[in-house]
Amino acid sequence: MGKRAEHGAGTPATLALEKAGISFTPHLYDHDAHATNFGLEAAEKLGLDPARVFKTLLAEADGALIVGIVPVTGQLDLKALAASVRAKRAVMADPRTAERKTGYVVGGISPIGQKTSLPTVIDEDAQLFDTVFVSGGRRGFDIELAPADLARVTDAVFAAISRG
């Protein structure tokens, strides 16, 4: 209950974490409507090492949607993502499809509490940190949690899916 009071109304992400009994810390910041790199904006506004802030991206691997979670300092390696789910190839999903399937808007897509449960892969570098930050389900709101808890709540696997 205390978590919800700290960040206002619950998002599907925070509600899913509460239901799963997973500890997390909400972090609000003033989102700049002109920002285009939402993850780096979050790192800057929250005063964080950008390597600890992860973005949620949707791709299609052999025609099936898949979630890739990578550091905001890098890019999703589509070839590595495809290999991690034993697919031949992967391409980025259309942003409208991503919004429809997750129930979130681009720039606020959380890997947690998505409308449609999708296979999820987290870049293995997340395991280098005690906690990481992911979108809490809207622009200007991140959630801090342990990488193992992120994997548990999203039923994800870890793999090397980031480059650069």
Sequence and secondary structure as in RCSB ss.txt:
>XXXX:A:sequence
MGKRAEHGAGTPATLALEKAGISFTPHLYDHDAHATNFGLEAAEKLGLDPARVFKTLLAEADGALIVGIVPVTGQ
LDLKALAASVRAKRAVMADPRTAERKTGYVVGGISPIGQKTSLPTVIDEDAQLFDTVFVSGGRRGFDIELAPADL
ARVTDAVFAAISRG
>XXXX:A:secstr
 HHHHHHSS  HHHHHHHHHT   EEEE    TT S HHHHHHHHHT  GGGBEEEEEEEETTEEEEEEEETTSE
E HHHHHHHTT S EEE  HHHHHHHHSS TTS  SSS SS   EEEEGGGGGSS EEEEEEETTEEEEE HHHH
HHHHT EEE  EE 
